[in-house]
Amino acid sequence: MPEPGSKKFDRRRAQLRREAEDHGVPDKHANEEAKERLEGDPHWQTHGPRTERGLGPKGQRNERDDQHGS
């Protein structure tokens, strides 16, 4: 799944921004509207760290993260 910051995510955001502009949304609001649409779509939302290392230092993780990573 594409995540925020990925090339696919950025391309989709640009496409949604163009669509908003084509429907009369001012430039300064089109980017925000595209971002909100992507945040509301579960396909484009982040799913957290992919590795145990991504959870941070072992001593600073909460119990839920330890159970998820180990």
Phi and psi restraints in degrees (value plus and minus 20) as a CYANA .aco file:
   2 PRO   PHI     -86.1   -46.1
   2 PRO   PSI     122.9   162.9
   3 GLU   PHI    -144.0  -104.0
   3 GLU   PSI     140.6   180.6
   4 PRO   PHI     -71.8   -31.8
   4 PRO   PSI     113.4   153.4
   5 GLY   PHI      77.3   117.3
   5 GLY   PSI     -35.8     4.2
   6 SER   PHI     -99.7   -59.7
   6 SER   PSI     141.5   181.5
   7 LYS   PHI     -82.1   -42.1
   7 LYS   PSI     -62.4   -22.4
   8 LYS   PHI     -82.3   -42.3
   8 LYS   PSI     -61.3   -21.3
   9 PHE   PHI     -82.2   -42.2
   9 PHE   PSI     -67.3   -27.3
  10 ASP   PHI     -83.7   -43.7
  10 ASP   PSI     -59.0   -19.0
  11 ARG   PHI     -85.3   -45.3
  11 ARG   PSI     -60.8   -20.8
  12 ARG   PHI     -86.1   -46.1
  12 ARG   PSI     -59.9   -19.9
  13 ARG   PHI     -82.9   -42.9
  13 ARG   PSI     -61.2   -21.2
  14 ALA   PHI     -84.4   -44.4
  14 ALA   PSI     -59.5   -19.5
  15 GLN   PHI     -84.2   -44.2
  15 GLN   PSI     -65.2   -25.2
  16 LEU   PHI     -84.5   -44.5
  16 LEU   PSI     -55.1   -15.1
  17 ARG   PHI     -84.2   -44.2
  17 ARG   PSI     -64.6   -24.6
  18 ARG   PHI     -81.4   -41.4
  18 ARG   PSI     -61.4   -21.4
  19 GLU   PHI     -81.7   -41.7
  19 GLU   PSI     -62.2   -22.2
  20 ALA   PHI     -83.5   -43.5
  20 ALA   PSI     -63.1   -23.1
  21 GLU   PHI     -82.7   -42.7
  21 GLU   PSI     -58.5   -18.5
  22 ASP   PHI     -85.9   -45.9
  22 ASP   PSI     -44.4    -4.4
  23 HIS   PHI    -115.7   -75.7
  23 HIS   PSI      -5.2    34.8
  24 GLY   PHI      72.9   112.9
  24 GLY   PSI     -12.8    27.2
  25 VAL   PHI     -97.0   -57.0
  25 VAL   PSI     110.9   150.9
  26 PRO   PHI     -80.2   -40.2
  26 PRO   PSI     130.4   170.4
  27 ASP   PHI     -70.6   -30.6
  27 ASP   PSI     -65.3   -25.3
  28 LYS   PHI     -88.8   -48.8
  28 LYS   PSI     -36.2     3.8
  29 HIS   PHI    -124.1   -84.1
  29 HIS   PSI     -37.3     2.7
  30 ALA   PHI     -83.9   -43.9
  30 ALA   PSI     -60.9   -20.9
  31 ASN   PHI     -85.0   -45.0
  31 ASN   PSI     -62.5   -22.5
  32 GLU   PHI     -85.3   -45.3
  32 GLU   PSI     -59.6   -19.6
  33 GLU   PHI     -84.6   -44.6
  33 GLU   PSI     -62.0   -22.0
  34 ALA   PHI     -82.9   -42.9
  34 ALA   PSI     -62.5   -22.5
  35 LYS   PHI     -82.2   -42.2
  35 LYS   PSI     -64.0   -24.0
  36 GLU   PHI     -83.6   -43.6
  36 GLU   PSI     -59.5   -19.5
  37 ARG   PHI     -84.4   -44.4
  37 ARG   PSI     -60.8   -20.8
  38 LEU   PHI     -89.0   -49.0
  38 LEU   PSI     -58.2   -18.2
  39 GLU   PHI     -84.8   -44.8
  39 GLU   PSI     -49.9    -9.9
  40 GLY   PHI    -101.4   -61.4
  40 GLY   PSI     -33.3     6.7
  41 ASP   PHI    -115.5   -75.5
  41 ASP   PSI      96.6   136.6
  42 PRO   PHI     -79.9   -39.9
  42 PRO   PSI     -45.6    -5.6
  43 HIS   PHI     -84.9   -44.9
  43 HIS   PSI     -47.0    -7.0
  44 TRP   PHI    -125.3   -85.3
  44 TRP   PSI     -11.9    28.1
  45 GLN   PHI    -109.3   -69.3
  45 GLN   PSI     131.5   171.5
  46 THR   PHI     -90.4   -50.4
  46 THR   PSI     128.8   168.8
  47 HIS   PHI    -135.2   -95.2
  47 HIS   PSI      -3.3    36.7
  48 GLY   PHI      64.2   104.2
  48 GLY   PSI    -193.7  -153.7
  49 PRO   PHI     -83.4   -43.4
  49 PRO   PSI     124.7   164.7
  50 ARG   PHI    -110.7   -70.7
  50 ARG   PSI     -39.3     0.7
  51 THR   PHI    -146.9  -106.9
  51 THR   PSI     145.5   185.5
  52 GLU   PHI     -82.5   -42.5
  52 GLU   PSI     -56.8   -16.8
  53 ARG   PHI     -81.5   -41.5
  53 ARG   PSI     -53.6   -13.6
  54 GLY   PHI     -86.3   -46.3
  54 GLY   PSI     -34.9     5.1
  55 LEU   PHI     -98.5   -58.5
  55 LEU   PSI     -32.4     7.6
  56 GLY   PHI      82.5   122.5
  56 GLY   PSI    -197.3  -157.3
  57 PRO   PHI     -78.4   -38.4
  57 PRO   PSI     115.9   155.9
  58 LYS   PHI     -76.5   -36.5
  58 LYS   PSI     -58.8   -18.8
  59 GLY   PHI     -90.2   -50.2
  59 GLY   PSI     -33.9     6.1
  60 GLN   PHI    -127.2   -87.2
  60 GLN   PSI     -18.3    21.7
  61 ARG   PHI    -101.4   -61.4
  61 ARG   PSI     129.9   169.9
  62 ASN   PHI    -104.9   -64.9
  62 ASN   PSI     151.0   191.0
  63 GLU   PHI     -80.7   -40.7
  63 GLU   PSI     -58.1   -18.1
  64 ARG   PHI     -81.8   -41.8
  64 ARG   PSI     -62.7   -22.7
  65 ASP   PHI     -85.8   -45.8
  65 ASP   PSI     -57.6   -17.6
  66 ASP   PHI     -83.7   -43.7
  66 ASP   PSI     -61.5   -21.5
  67 GLN   PHI     -88.1   -48.1
  67 GLN   PSI     -55.0   -15.0
  68 HIS   PHI     -90.5   -50.5
  68 HIS   PSI     -60.6   -20.6
  69 GLY   PHI    -103.5   -63.5
  69 GLY   PSI     -45.6    -5.6
